[in-house]
């Protein structure tokens, strides 16, 4: 008796083994196998997990305290990380410093890049003190500059770092999402 081979190259014995494996699998195993085959869902889960990690460890990830206002840097533009300075490539990214001037006609502050001030971006930089999760006291931040300023998304009208405020705002936004899912889950099970 010859075995049937379809266009996929899988014989009947392999199909039977696969069918038996599916037949005896639990509901959670079936969900997990189906989920793992959906590449976009797996990528989305990884991105969502990264968002939650950033939200949980916001004090460590954010370069500054979100409540710290600096009147010297009100409405400062974003400082773009760069790798080339005066024609030379560097593996360590850096930002240029800025100088500010007040326009006497409009009383607006204008900022100009000062290419003589080069501030390398470092990992695990000492900065402002914080209590991570209300328990661990530290002053080490994931990234930052040792001197000067680093405003990757600029500052608001009170001189507060926009990136730090977004990272800390993610903490509230992500917890609201979890709370909404938990409430709907409990109501769905109860009803």
C-alpha positions as CSV (number, residue, x, y, z in Angstrom):
1,X,0.0,0.0,0.0
2,X,1.5,3.3,-1.0
3,X,1.3,6.4,1.1
4,X,-0.5,9.4,-0.4
5,X,1.6,12.5,-0.7
6,X,-0.1,15.7,-1.5
7,X,1.4,18.8,-3.0
8,X,2.8,19.9,0.3
9,X,5.0,16.8,0.7
10,X,3.3,15.8,4.0
11,X,2.3,12.1,4.1
12,X,-0.8,10.7,5.8
13,X,1.1,9.5,8.9
14,X,2.3,13.1,9.6
15,X,-1.2,14.4,9.0
16,X,-2.5,11.9,11.5
17,X,0.1,12.8,14.1
18,X,-0.7,16.5,13.6
19,X,-4.4,15.8,14.0
20,X,-3.9,13.8,17.1
21,X,-1.7,16.5,18.6
22,X,-4.4,19.1,17.9
23,X,-7.1,16.8,19.2
24,X,-5.4,16.3,22.6
25,X,-4.2,19.9,23.0
26,X,-5.7,22.2,25.6
27,X,-7.5,25.3,24.6
28,X,-4.5,27.5,25.7
29,X,-2.1,25.4,23.6
30,X,-4.3,25.9,20.5
31,X,-4.5,29.6,21.2
32,X,-0.7,29.8,21.6
33,X,0.0,27.8,18.4
34,X,-2.3,29.9,16.4
35,X,-0.9,33.1,17.9
36,X,2.7,32.2,17.1
37,X,1.8,31.7,13.5
38,X,0.5,35.2,13.2
39,X,3.7,37.3,12.7
40,X,2.0,40.7,13.1
41,X,0.4,39.7,16.4
42,X,3.8,38.5,17.7
43,X,5.5,41.7,16.7
44,X,2.6,43.7,18.2
45,X,3.0,41.8,21.5
46,X,6.7,42.6,21.6
47,X,6.1,46.3,21.0
48,X,3.3,46.4,23.6
49,X,5.6,44.7,26.1
50,X,8.3,47.3,25.4
51,X,5.7,50.1,26.0
52,X,4.8,48.5,29.3
53,X,8.4,48.2,30.4
54,X,9.1,51.8,29.5
55,X,6.0,52.8,31.5
56,X,7.0,50.7,34.5
57,X,10.6,52.0,34.5
58,X,9.7,55.6,33.4
59,X,11.9,57.2,36.0
60,X,14.9,55.3,34.8
61,X,14.2,55.7,31.0
62,X,13.3,59.4,31.0
63,X,16.4,61.7,30.9
64,X,14.8,64.3,33.2
65,X,12.1,64.7,35.9
66,X,8.9,65.6,34.0
67,X,8.0,68.3,36.5
68,X,11.4,70.1,36.3
69,X,11.0,73.4,34.5
70,X,13.9,75.4,33.3
71,X,13.0,79.0,32.2
72,X,16.3,79.2,30.3
73,X,15.0,76.7,27.8
74,X,11.3,77.6,27.2
75,X,10.0,76.3,23.9
76,X,13.4,75.0,22.9
77,X,13.4,73.0,19.6
78,X,14.3,69.4,19.4
79,X,18.0,68.5,19.4
80,X,18.7,65.9,16.8
81,X,21.2,63.2,17.6
82,X,24.1,63.3,15.1
83,X,27.0,61.1,14.2
84,X,29.2,63.4,12.0
85,X,31.0,66.4,13.4
86,X,33.3,68.5,11.2
87,X,33.4,65.7,8.6
88,X,34.4,63.0,11.1
89,X,32.1,60.0,11.8
90,X,31.6,59.0,15.4
91,X,30.0,55.8,16.7
92,X,28.8,57.7,19.8
93,X,25.8,60.0,19.0
94,X,26.0,63.6,20.2
95,X,23.9,66.7,20.1
96,X,25.0,70.3,19.5
97,X,24.4,72.9,22.2
98,X,22.1,75.8,21.7
99,X,22.2,79.5,22.3
100,X,19.1,81.6,22.9
101,X,18.4,85.2,22.1
102,X,15.3,87.3,22.8
103,X,13.9,89.2,19.8
104,X,13.4,92.8,21.0
105,X,10.6,93.4,18.6
106,X,8.4,90.3,19.3
107,X,9.9,89.4,22.7
108,X,10.1,85.8,21.4
109,X,13.1,83.6,22.1
110,X,15.0,82.2,19.2
111,X,17.4,79.3,19.4
112,X,20.5,78.7,17.3
113,X,22.7,75.6,17.1
114,X,26.1,76.2,18.6
115,X,28.4,73.8,16.8
116,X,31.3,74.6,19.2
117,X,29.3,72.9,22.0
118,X,29.3,69.1,21.4
119,X,27.6,66.9,24.0
120,X,28.0,63.2,23.6
121,X,25.0,61.0,24.5
122,X,26.0,58.4,27.1
123,X,24.2,55.3,28.5
124,X,23.6,55.0,32.2
125,X,24.2,58.6,33.1
126,X,23.9,60.1,36.5
127,X,21.2,62.7,36.7
128,X,18.4,63.8,39.0
129,X,17.4,61.6,42.0
130,X,14.3,59.5,41.8
131,X,12.6,56.6,43.5
132,X,11.8,53.8,41.0
133,X,8.5,52.2,41.8
134,X,8.5,54.2,45.0
135,X,11.1,51.9,46.5
136,X,14.5,52.0,44.8
137,X,16.4,55.3,45.2
138,X,18.8,56.1,42.3
139,X,20.1,58.8,40.1
140,X,21.1,56.7,37.1
141,X,19.1,57.3,33.9
142,X,19.2,55.1,30.8
143,X,20.7,57.8,28.6
144,X,21.6,61.4,28.7
145,X,24.5,63.9,28.6
146,X,27.0,64.5,31.3
147,X,27.0,68.2,30.8
148,X,24.8,70.5,28.8
149,X,21.2,69.6,27.8
150,X,19.5,66.9,25.8
151,X,16.0,67.7,24.5
152,X,15.3,65.1,21.9
153,X,11.7,66.3,21.4
154,X,12.3,69.9,22.6
155,X,10.7,71.6,25.6
156,X,7.2,73.0,26.4
157,X,6.4,76.7,27.3
158,X,7.5,76.1,30.9
159,X,10.9,74.6,29.9
160,X,10.0,71.0,30.7
161,X,11.4,68.2,28.6
162,X,8.7,66.9,26.3
163,X,10.2,63.4,25.9
164,X,10.3,62.9,29.7
165,X,6.7,64.0,30.0
166,X,5.6,61.6,27.2
167,X,7.4,58.7,28.9
168,X,5.9,59.5,32.3
169,X,2.5,60.0,30.6
170,X,2.7,56.5,29.2
171,X,2.5,55.2,32.7
172,X,-1.0,56.6,33.2
173,X,-2.2,55.8,29.7
174,X,-1.0,52.2,29.9
175,X,-2.5,51.6,33.3
176,X,-5.9,53.0,32.2
177,X,-5.8,50.5,29.3
178,X,-5.1,47.6,31.7
179,X,-7.8,48.7,34.1
180,X,-10.3,49.0,31.2
181,X,-9.5,45.4,30.1
182,X,-9.7,44.1,33.6
183,X,-13.1,45.7,34.2
184,X,-14.5,44.4,30.9
185,X,-13.0,41.0,31.6
186,X,-14.7,40.7,35.0
187,X,-18.0,42.0,33.7
188,X,-17.9,39.6,30.8
189,X,-17.2,36.6,33.0
190,X,-19.9,37.7,35.5
191,X,-22.6,38.3,32.9
